[in-house]
Amino acid sequence: MKYIILILIILITRIAAGQSGSLDMTFNRTGMVVIALGDTDNCGHSMAIQPDNKIIVVGSPYLALGNCFITVRLNEDGSMDKSFGIRGVVTTMLESGANEEAFTTVLQPDGKILTGGYSNGKFGLIRYMVNGRLDSSFASGGIALTGVGIAGKGNDLALQKDGKILMAGSGNNQFTTVRYMPDGTPDTSFGKSGIVGTPVGSLSSATAIAVQTDGKIIVAGSSLYDFAVVRYQPDGSLDSTFGINGIVTTPMNLSSPIVLDVVIQKDGKILTAGGSYYCNVHFARYNPDGTPDTTFGHHGITSCDINSPASSSSLTLQVDGKIITSGFWSPSEMILYYAMARLNADGSIDSAFGTNGYVHTPIQGMHDVANAVRVRDDGKILLAGCSHFPGSSNCDFAVARYIGGTAGISENEDLPVFYIYPNPAKDKISIEIKNAVFSKTTSISIYSINGDLLYSHSLKIKRYEQSVRVFPDGIYIIKLTAGGRSSEQKLVINR
């Protein structure tokens, strides 16, 4: 299999460079990277950031039923980490010929990597060494498979302080949680033979898990038309001090709502995010006893009104308590962009972030979905998911990095800003320059996706038109150089 990194640049720049929520141009020079793993559809579902800021992204083949777990590791700058697996990529079949998908990953304190999902209706869990090799000391050759009943599906992982591993998901149409010993064997002190199943109304499924500082376990998901949260004692029994016999359900007035992530705040409050497909993002926050947190939004519930179809896939907190969610935004039918929103601690939108609190990033401009969000210690924000190029049949892993606050502003604030339209283009493009200082060295250049210089022209005006008729359909890099600095954007030619 041939692994290729495509360097792709943002199509539409709405945010001034250096502003909170703008792409971090020190990451792969463009703020984003797309990883094409051969001639197949693949999608990143989860992400972890190592202490050295290397990036782990896990996922599986996309659209069609998956048949393996895929793990990719990038260096801090966005390049492939060739010390990991085969040129930065590890693929693992849990069972031969099985339908398999990886949905979640966590890092152990010793640097080993846990990846979870399902294989043929069973919970599937893999542990890798730091270099990407299977950890033979874990379960059976590095792989644990656990039957949990009908249609088992592991969705999220969490680590306990004692090294035990929790996986939450669904099985037998109920919330299902499995706990493993540090060596990958079932923890028989938890529930029944390491498994706890909890029916939470009709069509219930758990999608997220988190562990409180006191060892109690929060599992979140959905039940028909409700968000649902369950709290367990450390032994897997329901915590009767939480909600009604350990269960809280919140009607959301949505079609098939689903909680897609949960986090526990420093004050013990529980925050969930989700919604339903092509619906605005919804949040619910609970007090430690499961009652609605009335200081958050309206009676504990709020939403991001993006005024266009959107969905949330992941949730994280900044050190200042602000809330970041990721997913997709649809500006028109069949077009999806990476999307991110930031809320203040009270649930109000943070208008200082991006454009009025929102960031929309076209990666390849057709089907771009951010399934995971993480915040680095320096405040920079990473999104991971999948991206589909117009006209191509393949979907690829994609990662983007953004400025989170004041961090990184000095690295980007002097870059020249320009806009290209239309994009995609057919015959002619207009280039509008916003903040460049014109001199004899101010120029615009066109490069192939492989970095070959195809055209260059000096500039003396802020708006410039360029014919592109001589260039065949494809992806090109437009580079503006001014005042000793340069910035780049992607141009798509598609006739």
N, C-alpha and C positions, 0 to 999 in steps of 0.2 A: 504493500500500500504506500502511496506517495503522499507525504504530508507537506502542505504548502501554507505559508502565512501570506495572506493578501493584505497589503497596507491600504486601508480605505479611509477616506476623509469625509467629514460631515458635509451633507448637501446644503443644509440651511443653517446659518449661524444667526441665532436670535439674541445671544447673550454676549455682552462685551467680554473679551478675554480677561481672565483673572477674577471675574465676579463669581461669587458663590453659586455653584451650579453650572459653571462653564466647564467645557472639556479641558482636561489637563494635558497640554500639548507636549509635556515632557514624557508622556507615555506613548511610546512608539511613534513619536513626532506628530501624531494626529489625534491623540486622545483615545484611540480605539484600535482594536486588532480583531481580525476575522481569521479563524483557523479552519481551513478546509481539509477535511479528513477523507480524501479520496472522492470517488464518484457516488457518494451516498448521502442521504439526508441524516443529519445529526443535530441534536439540540442539547445545550448545556442547561441543567436543571438546578444545580446547587454550586456553591462556591465557598472556599475557605482561604484565609490569608495567613500564611506562616509568619513566625516572628521576624524572619529576614525579608518579609514583604513579597516573597514568591507567592504566586496565585495558583490555587488548585481549583479546577472546574471539572465537575462530573456530569455525565449525561448518558444518552443512548441514541441509537438510530431513531429518527423522527417520523411521525405520521404512520408509517406501517408499524406493525408490532415489532418492538425491539428484540434483539437477539444477543445483546452483550452489555456489559458496563464499560463505559469509556471514561478515563481519567486523563486530564491534560494538566501539565504544570508549566506556567510561564515565569520567566524572570521578572524582577521588579519593573524593568523597562518595557515589558510586553513581548520580548523575544521568547522563543521556545527554550525551555530548560533542557538541554540535551543530556544532562546527567540523570534525567528521569525517564525510565522506560526506554522506548525506542524513539529517539529524537523528541522527547517531551511528551510522548503519548503511551498510555497503557490501555489495552483492551482485554477484557476478561469475560469468558463464558462461564457461568456458574454451572450450567447443565447443558449438555449437547442437545441442540435442536429446540431449546426452550424459548418461550416468549419471556424476555427479560428487559427490565428498565431500571436505571439508577436514578434516584430522586434526591438523595441527600448525602452530605459528607460532613465529617467533623475531624479535627486534628486532636490527637492525644498529646499530653504534655511532653512525651518522649519523641514527638515528631512523626510517629506512625499515623497513617491515614486510614480512617474508616469510611466506607462507602456503603450505603444501603439502598434497597429497593425491593424488587420482587423477581421471582423466577417461577414460572408455571404455577401461579397461585400460592406460592410460599414466600414468606419474608426471606430476603437474601441480604447477607452482610459479608463484606470483604474487608480484610485488613492488609494494608501494604506497608512494606518497609519504607524508609525515607527515600530510597532510590527507585521506588516503584515496583519492586519485586514482591510477590505474595509472601506474607509472613507465615512460614510453615508452622510456627508455634501456636497459631490461632486456629481454633476449631479444627476443621479437616483440610489441611493444606492451605490455610488462609481464608477458607470460605465456610460460612455457617448458613444452613438452610433450615427454616423452621415452618412446619405446617401449622396453620392457625384456623383451619376450617375452609369453608367455601370462599373462593375469590379473595384469597389473602393478598394484601398489597402493603408493603412497608413504605411509608411516606416521609418520615422525619426521624432524626437521631438526636440523642442528647447523652452527655457523659455525666456520671455522678462523680463526686469528689473521691470516692473509694475506687475509682477505675471501672466500675460496672457500667454497662452500656445499655441504653434504653432505645427501643425503636417503636414508634407508634404508627398505626395505619388502620386498615380495615380487614375484616374477616367475618363471615357469617352475618353480614349486615349489622355490624356493631363496632364500637370503638375497641380496638385491639392493641394491646401493649405487650411487648416482649422484653424481658431483661436478661442480659447475658453477663456471665462472669468475665473478668478481664482476659481470660484465655479463650473466650468465644463459646464456652459451653453454657447451656441454660442455667439460670439461677433458680434453683428449686425452692428457695425461700420466698420467691415472689409469685403471688397468685397460685395457679395450679401448674406445676412443672415449668415455671418461668413465664407463664402466659396469663394475662388478665383480659377478659372480654366484658364489655359493658354495653348493653343495649340502651340507646338514647333516642327513643322514639323511632319513627319510620325512616328508612333509608339513611341510617346514620353511618358516618365515616370520619375517622380521625385523620387529620392532615398535619398537625404540628404538636411538638412536645417541648417542655422546658422544665427545669428542676429548680425549685426554690432553695434558698440558702439553708432552710431547716430540713431539707431532704424530701419534702413533699413534692409530688409530681403533678404538673399541669399538662393535660392533654386537651387540645382544641380541635374542633372540626365543625360538622354540620349535621342537622337532622331535619329533613324535609325543607321547611321554610325558615328554619331558625339557625342562628349561630349557636354553638354548644361548647361548653367548657366543663371538664370533669377534673376533680382533684382527688388524688390518691395519697394514702399514707405510704411511707417508705416500703411497707410490705406488700403493697398492691391493693389493700382494702380501701373502699371508698371513704373519704374524709367527711364525716357527718357534720362538721362545723362549717362546711362550704356549701352555699346554696341550699338546695333541698336534697338531703342525703348524698351530698358530694357532687351534684349536677346542677348546672345553670344553663338554661336555654333563653335566647333572646330573639323574639320575632323581628325579622328584618324587612318584611314586605317586599321580598325579592323572589324572582323565579329561580329556584334551585340555588339558593345562596350557599357559599362555602367559605369557611375560614381557611386561609392559606398560610397564615403564620401567626405565631404568638411570642411575645417577649414579656419578661417579668422586670418591672422597673426596680430601681434601688429602694423605693419606698414600699415595695411589696405589691403594688398594684399590677394588674394583669391586663395587657393590651393585645387585642386581636385585630387583624385586618383581613379583608377579603371582599366578597361581593358575589356577583354572578357574571357569566361571560357577557362581554359587551355592555357592562353596566358601570356606573361610577363607583369609585372605591369607597368602601364603608369600613368604619372602625367602631369597636366597642371596647370600653375600658371598665374594669371591675375593681372594686375594693378587695383587700385580701380575704374578706369573708364571702366574696361572690356577689355582693350587691352592686348595682350600677354606681359608677363614680359620677355623681351629679356635677362635679367640677369640670367635667370633660364634655365638650360639645353640648348636646341637648339631652339631658337625662342619661349621660354616659355614652351616647352614640353621636357620631359625626360622619360626614362624607366629604369627598373631594369632588366638587362640581366642576368638572373639566369642560362641560358644555359640548361633549362629543363622546362617543363610545370609548370606554376605557376599562381596564381591569387591573387588579393588584395581584402580585405573585409573591412578594417577599416584604419583610419588615425589619427595621433595625433602629436602634437608638444612638444618638450622639451623646458625648459625655455631658453636654449641657442639658440633656433631657429632651431635645427636639427629636421629632419622629420622622423617619424617612421610609417611604414605601416605593417599590418599583413594580413595573408591569408593562403594559403597552397602552398606546393611545392611537386611535384610528381617525386620521383627518378626512378619509374618504373610504368608500367601499373597497374592500380587499387590500387596503394599505394599512400597515401597522408600523409604528415607530417605538423605539425604546421610550419609556416614560418613567418619570420620577416626580414625586411631590414631597415637600417638607412641611410639617406641621409644628406649631409651637406646642409646648407641653400641655396647654389647655384644650388642644384640638383645633384651634384656629389655624388657618393657612399662614405660613411664613412668607410674606410678600417680598422679603429681602432675598429670597432664594430663586434663582433662575428668572423666569418671567412671571411675576405675580405668584410665586410659590411653586411653579411647575417647570419641568424640563422635558422637552420632546426631542429625541435624537434619531434621525434616520441613519441607520448603519449602512445598509445596502439599498434601502429605500422601498422595500416591498413588504416583507413579512418579518419584522424585527420585534422580538418579545424578550424583555428583561425578566428572567425568572428568579434572579437572586440579587440581593444588595448587601454590601458589607462596608463598614467604615474602618479605615486604618487608624492607627494610634495618632498619626499626624492630622487627622480630619479628612483626608482625601476619601472619596466615595467611589466604590467600584460596582458596576453592574455586569452581570453575566447572563447569557441566554443564547438565543439563536437568531440568525439573520439569513434572509433569502434574497438573492439578487434577481432583479427582473429579467425574465427570459431564460433563467436557469432552472433546472429541475432539482437542484440541490439546496439544502439548508445547512448552515455551518454554525459551529460554536462562535460566539462573539463576546468580547469583553470591552468595556469602556471605563475610563477613569475621569473623575471630575474633581474640581476644587470644592472643598467642603465648607471652608470658612475663610480665614485670613491665610491659611497655609497655602504656599505656592503662588501667591499673587505676584510677587516680585519676579517670578520666572516668566510670567506671561503678559504682564500689563503693557509692555512696550511693543508687542507684536502688531504689525499692520493688520487692519481688519478690512475684509472685502467680501462682496456678495457676487454670486454668479446666478444668472437667470436667462432663459428657462433652464432647468436642470431636473430631469434629463433634457438634452437638446437634440435638435435634428440638423439644422444648417448653420445657425448663427447663435452666438451667445453675447450677452452684455455683462461687463464686469464693472461694478461700482465700488470705488475705493473710498473708505470712510476716514481713516486717520493717518494715512501715509504722508511722510515728508518727502516732497519730490526733489530729485537731484539727477545728476547725469547717470547715476547708477540705479535709479528706480526702473524696474523692469517687470514684465509678466512673462512667464515661461510655461510651456506645456510639455509634460513628460508622459511617457507610457507608464503602465502600471509596474513595469520592471525597472523603471528609473532612467530610461533612455530619453535624452533631450530631443524633442521633435520640433520645437519652435520657440523663439525668444524675441521679444520686442521691447524697446525702451518706452517709458510712459512719461507724459507730461500733463495729462488731464485725469480728472477723477472718474470719468465714465468712459469706457472703452468698449468698442464692439469688435468682435473677432469672428471670422468665418471658420467653421469647422467642417465644411463639406469634404475636405480632402482626407479627413480622418475616418476610418471605418468604425462601426459600432463597437463599443467597449468602454472600459474605464480608463480615465486619464487623470493626471495630477496637474492642477493649476497652481503655480507658485508665484507669489508676489514678493519681490525683494525691494525694500525701501529703508533708508537710514541705517544700513548695516544689519537689519533684521529681516526675517522672512517668515511667511506663513503660507499654508497650503490648504487646498480644498480638493475634493473629488469632483470630477465632471463625468457624467454618464452620457454617452451618445447612443441613442436608441431610436432608429428610424422605423 
